Amino acid sequence: MQDKKITDLLESFQAIGRTKNQGYTRTVYDQAWCQAQKQCVNIIKELGLVPWVDEIGNLYATADLTWPKEPVILVGSHLDTVVDGGLYDGLYGALAAVLSVSQVTKSEQRLRQPLVAVIFSEEEGSRFDATFTGSQYLLERDLKGFDALDDVQGQTFGQVRQAAVAALSPFVQTASCLKITQYLELHIEQGPILENTGINIGIVTTIVGQERFLIQLVGQANHAGTTPMDCRDDACQQAVSLLADLYRELAQIPDLRYTIGKVQLEPNVANVIPGLVTFSLDLRHQDQSVLSEAVGVVAKLVDQYRAKLERTTAVMPTQMDMGLQGEIAEACQSVGLTHQFLSSGAGHDAQVMGEQVPTAMIFVPSVGGVSHVPDEKTTPADLENGQRVLTAVLAKLVG
């Protein structure tokens, strides 16, 4: 197993959570997620590391379980996916972290500081209306804000969390509390810049801020055939008008990225007037003041329609650590790879970690700049390049 490459590890997940569209769905604590976590445990053990899990389902790996009592360098990414996503988002960085920690700790190099790999339980927000719950829990140790959330099936975060973690208990120890000095994350770019420039490695300078909302409009459900048009209180008609206003007004804010990706109607029946419409709104920008301006525009419009506005995610733009960026650049040179500095338009666990500890991110090219879909792809050579750079950086930091 010591001779395994990152591509070999990824291949072992190709049947887990596979969808009819040849994508992958592993939402936090579902059956595919549990199966994937157990596969990660197997890999950790086969690589000669010790696994353990915390109460939210973050999975960790290190050479010696007594080490985490000392300050550690943490490296990792997330396990979960969007619905019908690709193979590489999150999983690549998580498995590369385990492999790199194994390679550095099993080398003859004397380590000045323990290395710990983390496979975060959740980052995407695909099942519950909350994102980055794994990394938030690691820093804050608080489940109160999550456990009462429910999914579309009516199951609460707390119920499924406890069951999923209990299912892992026979295979791993349970522990928590890490003193973290630095955090690194390897990830696919999820955009076209590296491929277009022909550069091997991206070094992230900034991760955009993100605000995510649920917006709800209430009407009156009624019979589609017997209710005259002038007597209707149609929540869908209200929503269509509000959606149009949001698209028009948000388009006036330069460089703002805004997405309405989920719309739910109730009762969602062909011959019933909708009585309730709920939709999501995702806002992103590198400048917090611009993001705040956009939130103000949204709040004003929602108030005009007497709709309900619920914030589900609020993460400020995060600067990556300059010193660690320099270490990554040196590592690229040491292994003969080109690099460039770039910002990230996607949110990452590094964004949460970077609020409290020095943090850095490494990107590898995404073919066609495509991600969050079944066609997501990164070449085997680029996957291996990223993992080589990560190993080189970690070896330098602990040497």
Secondary structure, 3 states (H helix, E strand, C coil): CCCCCHHHHHHCCCCCCECCCCCECCCCCCHHHHHHHHHHHHHHHHCCCEEEECCCCCEEEECCCCHHHCCEEEEEEECCCCCCECCCCCHHHHHHHHHHHHHHHCCCCCCCCCEEEEEECCCCCCCCCCCCHHHHHHHHCCCHHHHCCECCCCCEHHHHHHHHHHHHCCCCEECCCCCEEEEEEEEECCCCHHHHHCCCEEEEEEECEEEEEEEEEECCCEECCCCCHHHCCCHHHHHHHHHHHHHHHHCCCCCCEEECCCEEEECCCCCEECCEEEEEEEEEECCHHHHHHHHHHHHHHHHHCCCEEEEEEEECCEECCHHHHHHHHHHHHHCCCCEEEEEECCCCHHHHHCCCCCEEEEEECCHHHCCCCCCCCCCHHHHHHHHHHHHHHHHHHHC
